[in-house]
Amino acid sequence: MKTAYWDAIRNRRTYYGLSKEAVTTVQRIEEIVSEAVKHVPSSFNSQSARVAILLGEQHERLWEITKGELQKIVPPESFPTTVDKIDGAFRSGYGTILYFEDTSTVEGLQQRFPAYRENFPVWSQQSSGMLQFAIWSALEAEGWGASLQHYNPVIDAAVQAAWKIPASWKLIAQMPFGKPAAEPAPKEYQPLDERVKIYR
């Protein structure tokens, strides 16, 4: 398979070496995110995904907030390593995409369809995962490098206050991105015959 679609999926990797150099325009970033938010599927077409794109000073502000929140819980002797990781792998990038799910939408579905009540939070997470992957792959196709981080719930309240995020938006993940400044680590693959079964 040698289509652009599969190339983007195959080449998508976790990049911890990022620079602030622009790869595309801000408009193109917005187009990528907006198209993914619009077209990625969701259970019952609930469209519960919410996204915030942080660029420039706002991007750096997020990672300063993250360091501040982590300092409250990380042992002092370990905190310098934490700072080095955040500054070198995340704050060093061009921007960060924040992924949320609107809990009021999920709760509304639970009320309307009680037979599926337990499933809707799970389906919400699955839809968010598809959105994250779609955007990550699209950024890769444009020449950006990215990684996926989960500093929630440690930073949830601080993020909500800093950007006046609605209370019903639950933070799911953070995706720092930038121009790749270092190659990703080698990746090993488990045998596919142990992971894929075909029944004829």
N, C-alpha and C positions, 0 to 999 in steps of 0.2 A: 504494500500500500504506500503510494508515494504522492498522495494529495497534500495540499497545503494544510488541510484539516488535521491529518494524521501527523504531519511534520510538527505542527504546533503542540500536539499532545505528546509526541515522542520527545520533543526537545524541552518541554516544560520541566524545570528543575527548581530546587530550592537554592536561591542565591543569597549567601551571607556577605558577599563582597559587593557593595553597591556604591555608586557615586551620584552626585547631584546633577550631573550633566543631563540635559534634556535629550530624549530620544525622539519624541513626537511633540506636537503641540498640546497644550492643555485642552483645546477643543477636541482633539482626537481621543484623549483619555476619557473625557466626558461622554463622547459618542460610544466608546467601548462599553463603559459601565452602564449607560442608559439602555443600549440595545440588549445587554445581558439581563438587566433587571426587567425589561419589558417581555423578553421572550423565553427565559428559563421557566420551565413548568413548576407549578405548585399545586398541592392537593385542592381539589374542588375549585381550581382557578382562584385561589384565595389571594394571591399576589401579596403575601405577607412580608416579603423582603423589603428592607430599608437599607440605604447605603449613605455614608458620608465620605467625601473625598477631601483629604487634608493635604494642602500643598504649602510650600514655602515655610513661613513662620509657624503656621498652624500645624504642619507636619512635625516640626521640631518641638513645638509646644506639647504635642501628645507624648513624645518620648521623654521630655523633661517631667511631665506629670507621672509617667510610668515609673521613672526612677524615684520620684518622691514617694509614691505609694509603696514601692518595693522596699525602700529604706526603712519603712515602719515594721517590716516583717522579716527581712533578710538579716542574718547575723552580721554584725559589723565587720568581722574578719573576711566575710565572703562578698561584701557589697562592692568593693573595687572591681572584682571580676564581673559582677552584674553590670556595672557602669560601662566597663570596656565592651561587653557584648552588645549592649543597647546602642552605644555610640558608634561602634564599629560596624554593626550589621544592620541596624534599623534606622537610627537617626541620620546616618550618613547618606541615606537614599534621597530620592527626589520627592516622594510623597507617600502617603499611607491611605489605604482604603479601609474604612470601618464597616463591618457587616453587622446588621441588626435583623431581628425578627419582631414584627409588631404583635405583641402578646394579646392586644385587644382583638385583633383579627382572628387569632387562634381561639381565643375564648368565645368569640361570637359563633364560630363554627361548632365548638363543643356544645353550645346551648341549642343551636339549630339542629344538630345531628347527634343526639346523645348516644346513639348506638356505637359511634366511632370516637367517643370522647377521649379514650386513652390513646388513640392513634394520632390525633391531630398534632400534639407536640412533637412526636417522632417524625411525622411527615414534614412538619415545619423545618426541623433540623436537616432532613434529607434534601429539601428544596434549597436550603441555604448552602449546603455542601455542593450542590450542582451549580449554584450561582458562583460560588468561590472558584470552582474549577473552570467554569466558562470564562470568567474574567482573567484568571491566572493564565490560561492558555492563550487568550486573545492578546494579553500583554506580551507574552512570549513571542507571538507571531509578529508583533510590532517592533521587537528588539529590546524590550524591557526585561529586567530580571526581578524576581519577587520571592518572598517567602510568606508563610502563613503562621501567625502567632496567636497565642491564646492567653493574654494577661487578664482576661476576665475570670472571675468577678472582682479581682483585686482593684481594677481601675474603673469599674462601672460607674460608681457614684461621681468620681472626679470627672470622667468624660461627660457624663450627663450634665453636670454643673458648668463645665467649661464651654460647651457648645450648645447649651440649652436644648438638649435632646429630650424629646417627649418621654414621659415616664413609662409609657407602654412599649417603648423600643428596648428590647433586650439585646445587649451586646453579645455577639457570637464569636467574632474573630477580627484580627487586625492583619492587614496585608501591606507591609512596607515594600516599596518598589523603587527602582532606579536603574541607571545604566550599569550593566554588569562590570565589576571592577576586578573580579577574580573568578576563576573557573569553579563550578560546583564540585563537591567531592564525588568520587566514582560511585556508581550505583550498581548493586548486585541484584540479580533477578532469580527468584525461585523457579524451579522447573514448571513450565506451563501444564504439563500432563498431570501434575499434582494439584493444579488449581482450576483446570477447565475439564469438565466432563461432557461428552457428547453421547446422547442416546438415540439410536436409530431404530 
